[in-house]
Amino acid sequence: MAEIVNLRTARKAKLRVKKEVEASANRLKFGKTKGEKAQTIADKVRAARQLDGAKLERD
């Protein structure tokens, strides 16, 4: 025999889990200090410069 489930409660619980996952992703994305943001930008610039320097020019 199956367990009886209140659909309203299940829907609300599912929504809570979804919001928590989204909040966690936002904390990772936006929850950085100023120094961490600067370091991330510096890493991206360094990687782009290194990639551009490794490209072969063709005439």
C-alpha positions as a Markdown table, in Angstrom:
| # | Residue | x | y | z |
|---|---|---|---|---|
| 1 | Met | 0.0 | 0.0 | 0.0 |
| 2 | Ala | 1.3 | 3.4 | -0.9 |
| 3 | Glu | 1.9 | 6.2 | 1.6 |
| 4 | Ile | -0.6 | 9.0 | 1.5 |
| 5 | Val | 1.0 | 12.3 | 0.5 |
| 6 | Asn | -0.4 | 15.8 | 1.0 |
| 7 | Leu | 0.3 | 17.3 | -2.5 |
| 8 | Arg | 0.2 | 20.9 | -1.2 |
| 9 | Thr | 2.9 | 20.1 | 1.4 |
| 10 | Ala | 5.0 | 18.2 | -1.1 |
| 11 | Arg | 4.8 | 21.1 | -3.6 |
| 12 | Lys | 5.9 | 23.6 | -1.0 |
| 13 | Ala | 8.8 | 21.3 | 0.1 |
| 14 | Lys | 9.9 | 20.9 | -3.4 |
| 15 | Leu | 9.8 | 24.7 | -3.9 |
| 16 | Arg | 11.8 | 25.2 | -0.7 |
| 17 | Val | 14.5 | 22.8 | -1.9 |
| 18 | Lys | 14.6 | 24.6 | -5.3 |
| 19 | Lys | 15.0 | 28.0 | -3.7 |
| 20 | Glu | 17.8 | 26.7 | -1.4 |
| 21 | Val | 19.7 | 25.3 | -4.3 |
| 22 | Glu | 19.3 | 28.7 | -6.2 |
| 23 | Ala | 20.4 | 30.6 | -3.0 |
| 24 | Ser | 23.4 | 28.3 | -2.7 |
| 25 | Ala | 24.4 | 29.0 | -6.3 |
| 26 | Asn | 24.0 | 32.7 | -5.8 |
| 27 | Arg | 26.1 | 32.6 | -2.6 |
| 28 | Leu | 28.9 | 31.0 | -4.7 |
| 29 | Lys | 28.5 | 33.4 | -7.6 |
| 30 | Phe | 28.0 | 36.7 | -5.7 |
| 31 | Gly | 29.3 | 36.0 | -2.2 |
| 32 | Lys | 32.9 | 36.8 | -2.9 |
| 33 | Thr | 35.1 | 39.4 | -1.2 |
| 34 | Lys | 36.6 | 42.3 | -3.1 |
| 35 | Gly | 40.0 | 40.7 | -3.1 |
| 36 | Glu | 38.6 | 37.4 | -4.4 |
| 37 | Lys | 36.8 | 39.2 | -7.2 |
| 38 | Ala | 40.0 | 41.0 | -8.1 |
| 39 | Gln | 42.0 | 37.8 | -8.1 |
| 40 | Thr | 39.4 | 36.1 | -10.3 |
| 41 | Ile | 39.6 | 38.9 | -12.8 |
| 42 | Ala | 43.4 | 38.9 | -12.7 |
| 43 | Asp | 43.4 | 35.1 | -13.4 |
| 44 | Lys | 41.1 | 35.5 | -16.4 |
| 45 | Val | 43.2 | 38.4 | -17.8 |
| 46 | Arg | 46.4 | 36.3 | -17.3 |
| 47 | Ala | 44.8 | 33.3 | -19.0 |
| 48 | Ala | 43.6 | 35.4 | -21.9 |
| 49 | Arg | 47.0 | 37.0 | -22.3 |
| 50 | Gln | 48.7 | 33.6 | -22.2 |
| 51 | Leu | 46.3 | 32.2 | -24.8 |
| 52 | Asp | 46.8 | 35.2 | -27.1 |
| 53 | Gly | 50.6 | 34.9 | -26.8 |
| 54 | Ala | 50.4 | 31.2 | -27.8 |
| 55 | Lys | 48.4 | 31.8 | -31.0 |
| 56 | Leu | 50.2 | 31.4 | -34.3 |
| 57 | Glu | 49.8 | 34.2 | -36.8 |
| 58 | Arg | 49.1 | 33.1 | -40.4 |
| 59 | Asp | 49.5 | 35.3 | -43.4 |
